[in-house]
């Protein structure tokens, strides 16, 4: 944050009041329009990845190649030794098989379950998002990566921004006619100022007048490439469940949370 202050790159934050609560969201510095995150999601089948070793190379490839050309990131690369990778990386793969119970995960590793356990999220520029929305006929319906005109895209200056096309071509080396599949989406990040839903909110979730706690995206949305969305949601729920268990056990010592 200090670096952003020194480079005069602080984000501007808008505030919206409603019956659902107070919400904060980032806006562009010049036009004050809501800041939009544009993403390309790639789902790979575990069978394809296990047979051809895709996952092992993606981590390093994304870190080295798929890096933002934003002035802040360029400054970080030249002057800051630590802390810039997470901020400036534009792509990252996750293998969700580690989230399953150990015995289930081991079985899935030996016998492909028939659904994807690995996902990659790539951050797009506005022009890349619009182009891929056209190529994918709206973006929401998944289509195989091999359906993209990759040979033509490598000459397109839009697709060459932030080295996106190089990463897609690397992915294509390990693709089949069916996998991986990709989809395009966008959203405005936000956060509510209070984790408790106000009594004025319109909701069917409340039981009587009991307090209603926001969970997951009903509290905030993050950037998957910064791991400040779902990862933080799960951590918050884990801490909250420990607190409830401590209270139920008659020990409300905050050090246990």
N, C-alpha and C positions, 0 to 999 in steps of 0.2 A: 504494500500500500504506500509506503514511503517513497519507493521508486516511482510509482505512478504519479504521486504528488509532484515529485521533482521534475518529471517529464511532462507535467500538465496533461495527464491522460486519465484523470479521474472520471469515473462514470457518473452520470446523473440519474437520480432515482425519483420516480413519480409515486404519488400516494393516491389511493382511491378508497373512498369511504362508502360502505353499503351496509344493508341489514345483515349480510353474511360476515361482516367484519372489515377490518382495515387491511388492505393489501398493498405491498410495495413491489415495484417492478422497474427494471432499468429502461432508460430511454436514450436515444442517440443524442450526442452533444449538440449537434447543429439544429436538427429539425424537431427534437423532442418527441419523435415517434417511438412507439414501443420497440425495444431491441428484440430481434427475432433470431433464434438459433435454428439453423437449417442442417439436417442430418441425413446421411445415407446409412441405412442399416443393412448389414450383410449377415445372413444366417447360413452357417455351414453345417453339413451333416457330420456327425462324429465319425462315421465310417470313412468318408472321404478324407477327413483330416488325419485319422489314425493311419490309413494306408500310405499316405503320401507326405506326412510330416509337415503339413501346412502351418500348424500353430507354432512350432518351434522357431520358425523363421520370421513370423509376423511381428512379434514383439520388438525385435531389434530393427526390423525394416521400418515399422511405423515410427519408432523413436528417431531414426536417422533421416528419414525421407519426408514423412508427413508432418512437417513443422510449419507453423504460421509465419507468414512474411510481414506480420504486423510490426510497426516500428518498435514497439515495446519488446517484442521477441528478438528482433535484430540487436537491440541494445543489450538485452540479457545475454545473448550468445557471445557478445564481444567483451562484456564487462562483469557479468555475474557468473560465478562458478556453480552455484547450487540454487535450486528452487525454481528454475525456469522451465524444466522439462514438463512438469505437471501442468503449468499454466499455458504453455505454448504448444503442447502436442495436440494434434488434430485427429488422431485416430488411436484406437486401442482395442485389442481383442480380449474377450473374457471366455473362459471355459467354465460353464456353470455346473459341470459334473462334480466339482468339489463341494457344492452346496448340498448334495444328496447325502443320505446316510451312508456310512463307509461301505457296508456290504452291498448296498444298491449300486453305489458308484463303481465298485470293483466289478460287479456283474455287467454293468453297462459298458465298461471298458473292454470286456471280452466279447460281449454280444451287443452290437449296435442296436439301440432301442427303436430306431425308425423315425426319430425326430432329432432336431438340431440341439446340441448342447453347447455350441460355440457361437458367439455373436461378436461382430465388430461394428463399431459406430465411428463414422467418419464425418467430421465437420466440413460443411460445404460453404463456399462463397455464395452470394446472392445469385450471381450469374450461373454458377454450376447447378444450384438448386433448380432454377428455372429450366435449364437445358435438360436436366435429368427428369424433371417432371414431364417434359414433352416426350422424351425417349421412353419413359416407363408408362406413358398414357395415364398420367394422374398421380403416380407414385404410391398409392395406397395398396395396390395389388402387387404381391411379390412376383418377380420374374427372374429367370436364371441370369446370372452374370454373363454367360456366353451369348446371350441375346443382344448385348450391347455391341455397337459397331466399333470395337476397340482399335482396330487398325486405322480407322479414320480419326478417332478421337485423339490419337497420339499427336496429331498435327494441329489440333484445335487449341488456340491459346487459352480459351476459357478452361478447358479440361486440364491444361498444364499448370494452372494456378495451384500453388502449394503442393505441386507434384502429385496431384490426385490421380492422373492417368497412369503414372508409373506404379502406384500401389494397386490399382485395378488390374493392370497387366500382370503384376506379380501374382495376384490372387488367381488370375485366369490360368496361370501355369499349372495350378493344382485343381482345376475345375473339371466337372463332368457336364454332360448335357442338361442335368437337372439341378445340380448344386455347384456352388452356393447360390442362394436366391437373395435378391436385394429389393429394398423398398425405400421410399423417400418420405420424410416428414419434417414438419417445422412446428415451433411453438414459442411462446413468450415466457421466459422464466419469471417466477414471482415467489413471494413469501408473505404469509400472513403475520401480522405483528403479535398476535396472541394465539397460543396453541388451543385455547378453549373457544369453542363455537359460542357466539353470543346468543342470549335467549331470544333475540329478535330475528335470528336466522330462520329461513324456511328450510326445513329438513324433516325427513321421515325417520331419521336415525335415533332421535332422542327418545328416551324412555321416561315418561313423566317429566319431572323437572330436574332430573339427574344431570350433572355436568357432562358435556360431550367434548371429547378430546380429538383434535385433528390428528390424522395419521397419514403418512406418505404424502402423495401429491395434494391432498386436501390441506396440507400445511405449507409445503414449498415444492418447487421443481428445481432440479439442478442440471448440471452439465455432465453427461455420462462419461466424457473423456477426462473429467476432473474428479470423478468418483464422489461427487458431493450430492448425489440424488439418492438412488436406491440404497447404496452402501451406508449413507448416513441415516436413512430411514430405518434400516434394520438395526443399526447401532442404537438409535434412540429407543426403539421398541424393546430391545434387549435390556437397556438400562431401566426403562419404565417397569418392565416385568419383574426385575430384581427388586425394585423399590416396593412394588405391590406385595411381593413375597415376604419382604422384610417387615412390612407393616402388619401383614397377616400373622407373622410369627411373633409379633409383639416387639420387634426391634426396628425402630425408625431411624437408626443411625445412618446419616447421609454418606458416611465413608464406605458403606457397603454397596452403594450404587455405582 
